[in-house]
Amino acid sequence: MKTIPEKAMTQPTPNQIKHNLRKQGQTLKQFAAAHGFAYRTVSDVIRGVRVGNFGEGRDVRLKLGLPVND
């Protein structure tokens, strides 16, 4: 039997994050503009290209309500 890694249970997928934004009536681009982030930064954080443990990536994770490693 396969075990699901703990990270997978707590971290929503990029599609889940985008779906939640769409339920709120926002696109990634609109979310980025509303919070003063570059679209590319938000996209990179959601896709996992930027980890988001510090700096602007961390700010994006916090605004999205994603867990941040301290």
N, C-alpha and C positions, 0 to 999 in steps of 0.2 A: 504494500500500500504506500502511495506517495504522500509525503508530508508537505504541506504548503508552508513556505518560509514565512516567518513572522512579518517581515517587511511587506510581503505581498498582501497580507490581511489588513494592514493599517494604511498602506499607500494606495490611494485610488489611481486607476489607470488614466492615461491622458484623455481617452474618450469619455470617461466618467466625469472628469473635471470639466471638459468642454460641454458636456450634456448639462451639468449643473449650472454653468454660466448661461447656456441657452434657455434653461427654465426660468432664469432671472431676467431674460430678455437682453442678454449681452453676448457679443462675440469676443474673441480674444483681443482683437484690435480695440474694441470699445472699452474693455476692461483695462487694457494697458493705458489708453489715453486718459481714462477717468482717474487713474491712480498715479499718473505721471511717469510711467515706465515705458521703455521702448518695447514695441511689439516683439522684436526678436528676443529680448530678454525673457519676456513672459513665455513665449513659445519654447525657448531653450529649457527653461525650468520645468515646464509641463512635460516635455519630451524626455527629460532626464539628462540632457546635454550639460546643463549647469546643475550642480548638486544643490546649491542654494544654502550652504551652511554659513555664509557670511556675505556682507555687502548687499548689493542690489538684488541678487538672487534670493537672499534670505528674506528681504523685504517682500518680494513677490510671493514667496511661500507663505509668509505670515498673512498677507492680504487674502490669499486664496484659502486660508484655513488649513494648510497642509502641515504635517509635523516637521519640526526643525530639530536637528541634532545639536545639542548644546555642548 
